[in-house]
Amino acid sequence: MLIPERLLMGPGPSNPHPDVTQALAAPLVGHLDPYFLQVMDETMSNLRMVFGTENHHTIPMSATGSGGLETIMLNLLEPGDEAVVGIIGYFGHRLAAMASKAGATVRTLEEDPGQIIDPGRIQAELEKKPAKLVAVVHAETSTGACQPLEEIGKIAHDHGALFVVDCVTSSPAWKSSAFPYLRPKLTGSQC
Ligand SMILES: Cc1ncc(COP(=O)(O)O)c(C=O)c1O
């Protein structure tokens, strides 16, 4: 089978390093194999460095970015919870849909395509009524808008809310000062 070589220039998927492509062609080992455990330990340790955390439970998931986001929303939210979701495009709508699928009462704050959410709107919403979780999209691929994170992260933190950010197409750029406020931290395979 001859697969054409393409230079991928979009927000994702992107070309992996040749070492990664080569590793993908390596023979399989079982999930209880000592070698697998060694590779998993090493991967978890490297991911802790990427995510700037000491948390032992820093794991790679075999899933798409959407799979990772659903894992977060469905594990953190349950019926009776309140969630505030900032929507600046298609992927924001998907975050809201995931939160609502988890059974949460979702309060959305929307902006026109190309615009970003003013942190003051999140603050006002949380002052009106607390929420367990605040979610926004960092790089909203559907419009090209980049949502600044620091202020919203601090507001969520100060109001005792978890701060979830879809960084599926932006993690190399996300080492912003909002980093400490992100709980949990997830990125996707497209970066
Ligand atoms: C901002 C954003 N979030 C989430 C996703 C979903 O990622 P995946 O296609 O890996 O499920 C995409 C995909 O393009 C995206 O651009």
The ligand as an SDF file (V2000), in Angstrom:
LIG
                    3D

 16 16  0  0  0  0  0  0  0  0999 V2000
  -11.0980   23.1820   18.7680 C   0  0  0  0  0  0  0  0  0  0  0  0
  -11.3610   21.7380   18.5040 C   0  0  0  0  0  0  0  0  0  0  0  0
  -11.8480   20.9900   19.5160 N   0  0  0  0  0  0  0  0  0  0  0  0
  -12.1200   19.6810   19.3670 C   0  0  0  0  0  0  0  0  0  0  0  0
  -11.9060   19.0500   18.1530 C   0  0  0  0  0  0  0  0  0  0  0  0
  -12.2410   17.5910   18.0100 C   0  0  0  0  0  0  0  0  0  0  0  0
  -11.0730   16.8360   17.8800 O   0  0  0  0  0  0  0  0  0  0  0  0
  -11.1460   15.3760   17.2380 P   0  0  0  0  0  0  0  0  0  0  0  0
  -11.4830   15.5790   15.7850 O   0  0  0  0  0  0  0  0  0  0  0  0
   -9.7660   14.8240   17.4490 O   0  0  0  0  0  0  0  0  0  0  0  0
  -12.2070   14.6270   17.9490 O   0  0  0  0  0  0  0  0  0  0  0  0
  -11.4090   19.7690   17.0660 C   0  0  0  0  0  0  0  0  0  0  0  0
  -11.2090   19.1360   15.7730 C   0  0  0  0  0  0  0  0  0  0  0  0
  -10.8500   19.7320   14.7950 O   0  0  0  0  0  0  0  0  0  0  0  0
  -11.1200   21.1480   17.2470 C   0  0  0  0  0  0  0  0  0  0  0  0
  -10.6440   21.8830   16.2390 O   0  0  0  0  0  0  0  0  0  0  0  0
  1  2  1  0
  2  3  1  0
  2 15  2  0
  3  4  2  0
  4  5  1  0
  5  6  1  0
  5 12  2  0
  6  7  1  0
  7  8  1  0
  8  9  2  0
  8 10  1  0
  8 11  1  0
 12 13  1  0
 12 15  1  0
 13 14  2  0
 15 16  1  0
M  END
$$$$
